[in-house]
Amino acid sequence: MDAAEASELQARLAAAVHALNHDASPSARLAANQWLLALQRSPQAWAVATSLLAAPDPPPPADLLFFAAQMLRRKIQSPGSAFPALGLAPQLLDALLLAARRFCAAPAPRQLLTQICLALAALALRAEGGVDGLFARMPHLPPPAVLELLTVLPEEAAQDQGGDTGVDAAARCRFTRELLAHAPAVLEFLHGQSEKAPTDDDGVPLHERNRRILRCLLSWVRVGCFLETPAAALATHPLLTFAFNSLQVSFSFEVAIEVMIELVSQHQEIPEAFLSKTPYIREVLLLPALANRSEKIIAGLACLMCEVGQAAPALVAEGGGQALALTDGLLRCVAFTSEDWEIAESTLQFWCSLAHFILGIDVKTAKRNVVRELFVPVFSSLLDALLFRAQMDTDSDGAPCIPEGLTQFRMNLEELLIDICLLLGAPAYINKLFSGGWDFSSQTIPWKEVEVRMYALSMVADTILQDESSFDFSIIMHFVNILSSRTPVELNGSLFLVYKSFGDVIGSYSKWLSSSQSNIKPLLLFCASGISKSISSNACSLALRKLCEDAPSFIHEPQNLEILFWISEGMNKGNLQLEDEEEIISAITHALSSVSEKELKKSSLARLLCSSYSAVEKIIDIDRDQSLRQNPAAYTQSLDLAVRGLYRMSALFHHLATSVTSGLVDDDIIIVLLGILWPLLEKLFRSSHMENVNLSAAVCRSLSSAMHSCGHHFHILLPKVMECLSANFLLFQRHDCFLRTAANVIEEFGHKEEYGALCVRTFETLSSASSISALNSSYTCDQEPDLVEAYTYFTSMFIRCCQKEAIVASSSLLELSFQKAAICSTAMHRGAALAAMSYMSYGFGVKTHVSKMLAHKGFLESVLAAVLESPECIPNGSPGVALIQILARCGEGLLSNVLYALLGVSALSRGRLGVAA
């Protein structure tokens, strides 16, 4: 490239860099970026970049120089770089060193020197003898350039996370060894720089020079520059003193903290040396920072003290003055109030490690007790500080709230609170929580303080329950009585946060709290109040379940049963999560199922079922009066309430299944409940509302739960049930719930001979649906994955559960289903493909990695079972003959589609696969 070409290329480069950084047009910036990338990949990049860095004064613009240095660095780092083969290493080294000398001071930007030094470091890593050659030339560089180069050199020892894959681990290890060979000289240079007088004229202000020294020291500490230094010499090394003194300068504080934390983590001798300095750190640095609310200083000192304590728990556990200064300092950090909880949270691991060490001291019990007694006041104060920081916050309007940061802080507190409970002992821990001295007659109970103490009590429930001591929880009942007597107007947001924590406590300690009959009514009233708001509904619904499980005999008192009915009837408002509603119904069902008096049990369960009846009945009434549909908002709300009512009915029958098995609920009660439920479901099945997918799913869920609970009592309804399911699927073919529910019916009753014809008719009706007929390409299967899964589930249940006569009678339908499953196995949708594979392949010796994970008895497994049962002669008219004939006719298509599925043919080509495949 001659001088004219080089000049033209530099001009184009300058224009492209200017456009990339300053042009307002996105298309111009994109074009400039593409041109620059192409130049960077070209052989001319070496020459144009080095010529720019060596251009005579006045130098080119700073952004152009920066790009030239960056381009050289990337060219050097790129895998398969050509500079060694071209013999460019010496020329590059000279050019970069000259540029570093030239641009190490103002007015050149600092970023330009950093980029030049990064290129030099990349070159040293890759060139033969690069490290030694670079150190030999360093004395000719000004101190600022040397300092920057020494800072970035160790960073090359670590694997570059930015995509630098041109150097293997062995080369980096060699590079690290070569660097560490020069570590003594580097440390000597840094020491000399740290002692330079402020008036030394190197163009760098003193505070900035000291910060750069610390950054360089941090890089070398990370690479292990002190690993060969004797312990005694390391503890008194002047650079450590320099770093420690830099803590008093705000400009260099953060990097000084990083240096010392890195030293503590790498060297076992350092924590003891730093521990001796903790009284000074506490008095001179921490206390003024706390007074001035300097969060950056507090956070840094907290991290350093935690690192020291975690590195030397045995020294801290000795409890000397230095250790107590450390724990006192960290206690103050925990109690420090700020907008977030990061400072307090940063100390948690230290406190946990110290508690674990004390609890796990492997010495005589007497010495362990001495250490525990020494630290009981510390952890008692820690509990106070944690309770203070974990209190509810206030939002912008001054209302109490628990923001996300506090929620996370509370989640991380659990392990530490358990450790504190173990150290203090359960009685002392509880006494600490209940020592608020609250005036129950006062209208100004400090609810924020009460709430956080209940939270701390619920977090250690397992530990306290395992303790053999007896506890007086009357104070909890005092608060429960106060809260349960509040009117709806008084239940504001802050109180519902209190309800949540009390709900957690009641759920955790329900066995103790419900041991007294006098406690049951206020506890139930408390749960009823707490359930009414979303903030506390989950905790209070779980508490209600625990109460119903732990105190069934007390729950059966008439007044308590009325409260349960009041709770169930209140759910018709629809302001709870579905999961909470189901939890509540399950709890009440559990309580009512254990009522000893049969008639009371029957009437109570019927009343509970009917509590959800009205919401569902309202939807049916809309069919009679079409004017009610004219208000879309009201109609949507009615649908939602009906869905919720059906889910509650489902939860009732689902829980009854256990009670029926255990003998708590007899046949008479089941018949009564089924007589209430089925007429309602039948009306819904025949209504136009079933077009709503949520309502149809809820109806099917209720039907399935009732079927599993009622057992043989359900058989008289089977013809109507199958008719309703089939008819609704033909009307609403995207609602796969009808297919799944029909499969559940077959699983429950298909083995009985008298229902064979019913199962076959249902199979025929469902298979006649246009949506099923349309499953003749993998593209369609990808569009309707839920339908594919439901259809293959139904056919699997049919083969698995039906009598042989039904299977033989349905051979043509099974053949069609097998063909469709073969096609669906090629679908891109994982669920659809797995469902089809499950139906086809499990158990015929064709066990792919997919089919091994599946547990359904499929088509091929049934064929194999028939062959193994009568290997010499399979009787005509048997299911085995029918299935084998189907397999013989479809085998070619099966193999073809399975191969497509395994090879992963593109969706476009797979979309052409039809039934004929």
N, C-alpha and C positions, 0 to 999 in steps of 0.2 A: 504494500500500500504506500503510494508516494505521498509527498507533502500535501498536494492539492486534494487528493482523496481523503487524507486524514483530516484536513481542515474542514472539508465539506461534511464529513461524518460527525465531527465535533459540533458543527453548527446544527445539524439535524438532531443530535443528541440533546443539545441545549434547548432547542425548541420543544422537543418531546417532554423533557423534564419540566419545563415551564408550563406546558399544557396540562400535564398530569397533576401538577400541584396548584395551578391557579386558574385554569380555564373553567368558565361557568357551564359550558356545554357538556353533558354526560357523554355524548357520542364522541366528542373530541378527546375527552379523558380516556375513554375506552380505546380509541384508535392509538393514542399515545402509549398506553400501557401495553398493547399488543406489539407495537413496534419495539418498545424497550425490552420486552421479553425475548423477542427474536434476536435483537442485538446481543443480549446477555448470553444466548446460546451460541453465538457465532465466534469464530476464531479471532475476529478483529477486536473483540471486547477487551482482550488483554492489553493490546497496544493503546487503544483509545482511552482506557481507564488510567493507565500509568502515565500517559502523556498529559492528561488533565491534572493529575495530582502534582506533576512536575512542571506545570505551566509557569512561565515567568510572571513576576509582579506587574501589574496588579492581578491577583489570582482570580479565577473564575468565580461565579456566584456560589454561595455556600451550599445551596441545595444541589447544584450540579456536582460539586466536589463530594458531597455526601453520597450521591448516587454512584459516583465512580468508585469510592471505597467499598460501598455495599456490593457493587457488582463484582469487584475483585474477590471479596470474601465469598460470595456465592459461587463464583467460578472455581475457587480453590476447594470449597466444601463439596461440590457436586461429585457424585460417584463417577468414577472413571475419568476424573479430571486429567487433562492432557499436559499440565505444566511439568510433571517430572520427565515425561518422554521428550518434551520440547526443550528441556534444559533451562526452564524459565525461573527456577527457584532462586538462584543468586540474584538475578535481575529484579525479581519481585521483592526480595528481601531488601535490596538497596533502595528501591523506589518507595516502599512502605516506610522504612526507617527515615528516609529523607522527608517524607510527608509528615511523619509523627513529630520530627524535630521542628518542622516548619509551622505546623498547625496546633501546637500544644498550648498556646496561650491566646488570649484575646487579641484581636476581635474574632478569631475563629471560634465557632460554637463548640461546646464541649462534646456534643454528640458526634461531631466529625472525628475528633481524636479517638473516641471510643470505637467507632467503626473501623478506623485504621488499625487500632490495636487488636480488634477482633480478627481482622484479616491476617495480621502477623501471628496471632495465636493459632489460627487454622493452618497457616503455612508451617509453623514449627511442629505441629502435630503430624503433618504428612511428609515433610521433607526429611531426607537422611541427615542425621545430626542436627536437626532443626533447633532443638532446645539449647544445646551447648553453643551453637553458632549465634543464636539470638542473645544469650547471656553474655557472650564475648563482645557483642556490639553495644550492649546497653550503656556502658560507661560514657559513650559518646552522645547519649540523649540527655536532654534537660530533665531534672527531677520530676516535673509534672507528667512528662511522657512516660518515664520509667514507672511511676506510680500507677498510671492507668494500665500500662502493659502488664505489670505484675498482678493487677487486680483481675484482668480477664483471662490470663494464662491458666490458672487452676480450673476455671470453669470449663475449659476444653477437656479436662480429665473425666468429667461426667458425660454420660450419654446424652447427646443433644436431643431434646424433645421436639425440636422444630423440624425434624425430618432429615437430619444429617446422618445418612447411613453409609457414608463412604469409608468409615474407619471401624475396624472390628474391635472387640473387647481386648484382645491381646495387645494391639497397638496402643490402646488407651492406657493399659497397665504399664507398658514400657514408658509411655509419655509421663505417667505419674511418677514412676521411679526416677526418671531423669529430672523432673521438676524438684522432687524432694531432695535430690543430691545438692541442689542449690539453696535449700531452705535456710541453712545458717546464714548465708550471705544476704538473703532476702530479709530475714529478721533483723540482721545488723543494719541494713539499709533503712528499714522502717523505724528502728530505734533512733537512728541518726536523724531521720526526718522529724520524729516526734520531739526531739530536743532542739530543733532549729529555733533561732530567736524570731520573735514576731516581726522584726524589721528586715529579715532576709528578703531580698528583692527577687522573688521568682514569679511575681505577677499573680500569686494566689493568696487571698486573705487567709489569716491564721485559722479561723473557724472552719473554712472550707477545706484547708489543707489537712486539718486534724480529722475531719469527716472522711476524706479520701484515704487517709492512713488506716482508719478503722475498717473501711470497706475492703481495702487490700488485705488487712490482717484477717478479716472474716473469711475471705476466699482461701487463704492459706491454712487457716485453722480447719476449714471443712475438708481440705485435701490431706490433712494429717501432718502439718509442719512440726508439731510438738510431740509426735509419737515417740521419738528417740530422746527427748529431753528428760533428765532425771526428775523425780517427783519434787525433791527439795528445790531444785533450780526453777522448775516450772512455777511453783507457788509464789516465788519471789521475783519472777521475770519482770523486767521493767515495762514490757509491753502490756502485761496484765495490769500493772499499776496505772499505766497510761489509759487503758480502757476503763478501769474503775473510776479514775478521776474524771473521765469524759461523761460520766453519768450526771455530773453537776452542770453540764452545758446542754441546754435544750436543743441546740442545733445538731449535736452529735449523739444525743441520748439514745435514740432508737437503734442505731447501728451498734452502739456500745453494748446495749442489752443483748442484741443478737450475738455479738462476739462472746459474751460471757455465758450465755445459754448454750452455745455450741461447745465451749470449753467444758462446761459442767457435764454435758451429755457424753463427751468423749473420754474424759480423764477422771478416774476414780479419786485422785488426790485433790482435785479442785474443790469439790463440795465442802470439804472440811475447812479449806482456806477461806472460802466465801462465807461459810457459816459464821466464822469469827468476825466477819464484817457486818453481820446483820444488825447488831445494835446501832452501828453508825448509819446503815441504810435506813433503819426505822426512824431514828431521831433527826438526821440531817436532810434526808431526801423524802421519805414517805409522809411524815407528819406535816411538813409544810405543803406538800402536794395535796394532801387531803384538805388542809385548811383553805387552800387556794382553788380547790376543785379542778386540779390539772389532770384530767382523765388520762391523757396520753402517758404522763409520768406514772400515775397509779397503776395503769394496766401493765406497763413494762416492768415495774418493780414487782408486781404480783406474779407475773410470769417467771421472773428470775428467782424469786424466793420459792415458788412452787417447784421449779426445776431442782434447786438445791435440796429442798426437803425430800422430794421423791428419789433423788439420787443417794441420799444418806438418811433413810428412815431410822436406822439404829442410833445415829448420833442425835437426831431430834428426840427420839424416845428416851434418851438419857435425862432429858429435862433440865439441862443446864440453863444458865442465863441467856446464852446465845440462842438456844433452841426456843426458849420462851419468848425471846424478842421476835423471832421469826413467826411463831404462831400468833403472837399478839398483832404483829403487822398484817398478817393475812386475815385475821378476824376483822380488823378495821377495813380491809379491802372488801370483804364480804358484805359488811354493813354499809359501805359507801353507796349512796343513792345516785342513780344516773338514769338517763332516758331508756337505757337498755340494761340487760343483765349479764353482759359479756364478762365484765370484771369478776363478778361473783362466780359466774359459771367456770371461769378459767382456773379457779382454785379447787374445784370439787374433786378432781383426780388426786390432788395432794392429800386432801383430808381423808379420802377413801383409802389411799395407800398407807397413811399413818395409822388409821383405825385397824386395817387388816394386819399391819405389823404388830400392833399392841395385842390384838386378839389372838394372834398366832404365835406369840413368844413361846419358844420351846424351852422353857426353864421351869424351875420349881414354882408351884402355885403362889408361894409367898411373894416371890419377886414380881410375878405377873400382876398380882394384886397391888403391889406398891406402885408399879408403872401406871396401872389403870387409875388408882386414886390420885396420882399426880396429874393425870390428864382429864379427869372427870370435870373439873372446873372449866378447862379449855373447851371440851366438847359441849358442855352445858351452855357456855357463852356462844359457841358456834350455833347451837340450836336456836338460841334467841335471835342471832343475826340472820339465820336462814329464814326463820318465821317472819322477821321484819321485811326482808327483801321479797319474800314470796307472797306478800299480801296483795289483794286485789288492787289494780291500778285504777286510774280515772281517765275517761276519754276527754275529748275536746269540750264537751258540754258539762264536764264535772261529774258525770255519772260513773259509778263503779263498773269496771270491766276487767277481763283477763285477756290482754293482747297476746298475739302469737308468740312474741319473745318470752313472755312470762309463762305461757303454756309449755314451751320447750324447756325452760328452766325448771319448772316443776317436774316434768317428765324425767329430767336428768338427776333430780334430787332423790329419787326413790332408794337407790343403793346406799347413799350416804345416810339418809334417815334411818334405814335399817341398821347400819353400823353404829350410829349414835345410840339407838335403842339398845343394842347389844352391849355397848360400853357402859352406858348409864344403868342398864337394867330396866326391865319393863315397868316396875312400879315407879321408879324415879322419872322415867320418861313420861308416863301418864300424869304424874303429879306436876311435872314441869308444864305440860300442856294445859292442865286444869287450874293453874295457879294465877288466873287472871284477876281474881277478886271482883267479878262482875256483880253488879246490883240488879237482880232479876226484876225488882219492882220499878226500875228506872225505864223511862221511855227512850233513853239514849244508849242502848246496848251497843258496844263497839263491834258491829257485825263483821267488819273487815278482819278484825283480830280473831273473832270467834271462827270465822270461815277458814282461815289459814291453819288454825289449830286442828280443826276437824279434818282438813286435808292431810295434815301431818299424822293424824291418828289413823286414817284409813290406809296410808302408805305402808304402815308397819303391822297391819292386821295379822298376817301369818306369824310374825315373830311373837306378838303378844298372845295370840291364841295358843301357841306352843308353850308359853310360860305357865308354870303350875300355880302362880300366885292368884289370889282372888282380888278383883277390882270393883270399886264402887263407881258405876256409870250413871249414878242418879243425876249428875249434872247434865248429861246428854238428854235425859228425859225432861229435865226442866226446860231446856231449849226446845225440845220437841213439842212440849205442851204450849209454849209461847207461840211457836211457828204454826202449829196446827189450829190455833184459835184465831189466826189472822183472817180478816175479811179479804175478798178479792181486790178491793180498792187499795188495801195496804200492801198487797204483794207486788212490789215494784221490782225493777231489774236486779238491784243489789241483793234483795232477799232471795231471789230465785237462784243466784249464785251460791248463796248460803244453803238453800235447799239441796243443791247438787252435792255439796260436800257432806251435808248431813245424810243424804241418801246413800252416799258411798259408805259412810260409817255404819248406818243401819244395816245395809246389805252385808258388810264385813262381819259385824258383831251381832247378827240377828239372833243367834242361838242364845247368847247371854241376855240380850235386851228383851227377848220374848219369853224368858223363863218366868216372868211375873204376869199373871193374868191382867192386872191393872194397867199394864203398859200397852196391851194390844190395841185398844181403841185409839189412844192418841197416836200410836205408830201408824195405824191404818189411815187416820185422818191426815196425818202428815204426808203420807204417800199420796193420798188423793189430791192434796193441795199442790204438791210438787210435780205431779204428773201433768197438771194442767198447762205447764209452760214447757216449750221445747228445750230451754236451757237445762232444765233439771229432770225432764221426763224420763230419759234413759236411766239415770241413776236411781230415781224413785221407782220406776217399774221393776228394775232388778231387785231393789230392796223389798218391794211387795212380793216378788216371787220367793225370795229367801224367807220372808215371814210366813208365807203360806206353807212352805216346806218344813220349817222348823217348829211351828206352833199350831198344827192343825186342830188340836183339841180346843184350844182357846179361840181360834178363828170361828168355830161353829156356834158361838154365842149369837143369838138372834140379832143383837145390835151390830155385831161385827159383820154378819152376813149382809145386813142392809147397807153397810158402808161399801162392801164389795160390789153389790148391785148398783149402788150410786156411782161408783167408779166406772163400771162397765157401761152404764147408760150415758155417762158423760162423754164417752168416746164418739158418740154420734156427731159431735161438733166437727170432727175431722181435722183437729189441729195438732195431731201427733204423728210421728213417724210410724210407718206400717210395722216396722220391727218392734217398736215399743208397744203398739196395740196388741200384737201377737204375744208378746211377753206377758202383758197384763192378763189377757184371756187365758193363757196357759196357766198362770199362777192361780187365777180364780177357779179354773176348772180343776186344778189339783186339789184345792181346798174343798170344793163341793163334792168331789168324787170320794173323799174320805169321810163324808158325813155318815154317821152310823144309822140314822133312822131312814129307812128306805123311801118312804113317801116324801119326806123333806128333801132327800137327795134328788128324787125324780123331779119334783116341782122346781127345785132350785136350778138344776141344769137346764130344764125347759125355759125357765125365766131368763137365764143367762143367754141361751140361744136366741130367744125372742128379743133380747135387748139390741141385737143387730138386725132384727127382722124389718123394722120400720123403714130404715134407710133403703133397703132393697125393694120393699113393697112400693115405695114412692116412685121408683123407676117404672114398675109395672103399671102404676096408675097413669103414667104419662102416655102410655099406649092408648088408654081409653079416652084421654082428653088431649088431643094433638095440639091444642092451643098452648100447652105448657112448653112445647118445643120452640115456641116463637122467641123465647128469651135464651139465646145461646149461652150466656154466662151462667144463668140459673141451671140450665140443662147440664152443662159441664160439671157444675158443682154437685148436682144430683148424681151424676154418673160416678164421680169420685167418691162420694159418700157410700154409694152402693158397692163399689169395688172394695172399699175398706170394710164394710159390713160382711161381705163374702169372705174376705181374708180372715176376719175374726171368727166366723163360723168354721172355716177350715182349721184354724188353730185349735178351736174347741174339740173338733172330732179327732184331730191329730193327737192331741194329748189324751183323749179318751181311749185310744188304742192301747196305751200302756195300762190304763185302769181296767180295761176289759180283760187283758191278759192276766193281770194280778188278781182278778176276781172282785175288785171294788165296785164295778158297775155290771149289773146283770142284764139279761135279755130284755126285760120289760122296759127298762130305761132306754136302751138302745132303740127299741121299736118306737117308743114315744118320740124321741129326738129325730129319728128318721122320718117319722110321719109329719113332723114340722118342716124339715128341710126339703124333702123331695118335691112336694107341691110347689114350693117357691122356685126351686131350680127348674122344674118343668115349665112353669110360666115364663121364666126367663129364656129358656131354650126356644120357646115358640114366639118370642117377642122380636121386634125389629132392632132392639138395642144390642143384639149379639154381634152386630157389625163392628162395634167398638172392641178393639183387640184387648184392651185392658180388662173390660168386663167379661169377655168370653174366657180369658185366661183365669180370672178369679172364679168364675162358675166352675170351670173344669177342675181347678184346684180343690174347691170345696167338695165337688163330687168324688174326686179321688180319695180325699181324706175320709169322707163318710164311708166309702166302699171298704177301705182298709180297716176302719173301726167296726163296722157293722157285720163284716164277715158273711155268714150264710143267710143272714136276714136280708141281705141286699139282693138275693137271687130273684126274688119275685119282680124286681124292678128292671132286670137286665134287658128284656125286649124293648121297653120304653127308652131306657138309657141309650142302647145302641142305635135305636131309631133317631133319637135326638142328636146324637153325636154325628151320625152319618148325614142326616139332613142339613145340619148346620155347616158341616164341612163342604158339602156341595154348594151351599149358598155363599160361604165366606172361605174361599180356598186358600187364602194367605194365612189363615189362623191355624197354625200347626198344632195348637193345643188340643184340638179335637182328635187328631191322629194319635197324639201321645196318650190321651186319656183312654181312647179305645184300646190302645196297646196295654195299658194298665188293667183294663177290664179283662182282656184275654189272659194276661198273666195271672190274674186272680181266679178266673173261672173257666179258662179254656180247657183245662184238663178233664172237666166233667163232660161225659158223653152227651148228656141231654142238651148241651149248649153248642154242639158241633155245628149244626145247621145255622144257628144264629151267627156264629163266628164267620162261617163261609159267606153268608149274605152280607155281613158287614164288610168283609174283604172285597167282595164284588162291587159293592156300592162305592167304597172309598177309591178303588182302582179305576172306577169309571169317571172320576173327576178330571176335568180338562187339564188342571195343573199337574196331575200325576202323568197324564198322557204326554204332556209337554217335556217331560224329563228325558229327552232323547238326544241331548248333546251336552258336553261338559260346560259350554257357555251358559246354558239354562241352569245347570246345577250351581254354577258360580253365582247366578242371580238369585237363586232361592235355596241357600244352604240350610236354613232352618227346616224347610219343607223336606229336603233330602234326608236330613238326620231323623226327622219324625217318621217319614215313610219307611226307611230302613229299620228303624226301631220297631215299628209295627210289624213288619214282615218277619223280623227276627223273633219277636214274641209269638207270632203265629206258628212258625216252625217249631219253636222250642216248647210251647205249652199246649198246642191243640192235639186232639186225638188223631190217630192215623187216618181214619175215614175222612176227616176234614182236610187233611193234607192231600190225600189222593184226589178228593173232589176239587181241590183248588190248584191242581198241577199247572193248568194254563196260566193262571194268575201268578204263580210262583216263578214260572219260566220268564214271564214278562218282567217280574221284579228283579230276577237275577240279571237279565239283560240291562236293565236300567242301572243296577248297582255297578255292573262292569263299566258302564259309561261314566257314572258319577265318581268312580275311583280315580278318574283322570282330572277331576276338577282342581282348580288352583286353590280353592278354599279348603283349608286344612281340615276343618271340622266335617265338611261334607265328604271329602275323600276318605277320611278315617272311618266315618260311619259306614260308607259303602264297603271298604275293605273288611271291616268287622263282620258285616253281614255275609260277605262272600268267603273269605279266605281262612278264617280261624279253624284250624284243626284238620286240614287235609294233607298235612305234610308240606304244604306250601306256606310255611310260617315265615313271613318276612319280618323285618325289624319293626314294622308297623303293627302287624297282627299280633306279635308277641305281647304287646302292651294292652291288648283288648281282652275283655273277659266275657263277651257275649258268645253264646253258642250259635254259630252261623250256619249257612247253607252247606258248605263243604264239610263241616264237622258232622252234620247230620248224615250226609252221604257216607262218610267214613264209618260212622257208628253203625249204619245199616249193613255195610259190607262186613265189618268185623263181627257183627252179631250172627250172620249166616254166610260165611265165606264161600260155601260150596253151592248153596241154593237159596236164592232170595225169592220168597213166594210172590206169585203174580198178585197184583192188586195191593201190594204192601207199599208203605211210604217210601221205602228204600228204592223200589223199582221206579217209582215216579220221579224221585230226586235224581237217580242215576241217569234216567232218560233225559231229564232237563240238562244235566251237566254234559251229557254226550252231545246234545244239539247246540249247546252254547259254549263248548270248550274253546273253540277257535277264537270267538269273540272275547272270551275271558282273557286268554293269553295275550291277544293283541292289545287290549286295553290296559292290562297290568303292566305290559312292557312300556306302553306310552307313559303310564303313571310313574314308573321307576326311572325312565329316561328323562322325564320332565320336558316333554315337547311343548313348544310355545302355545299360548292360548289361542292364537289365530289358527294354527294347524289343528289343534285339538278340537276347536269349535266345529270342525267339519265332520267329526266322528258321530255317526248315527247308530241306530239300533242294529243296522246290518253289520256293523263292525264285529 
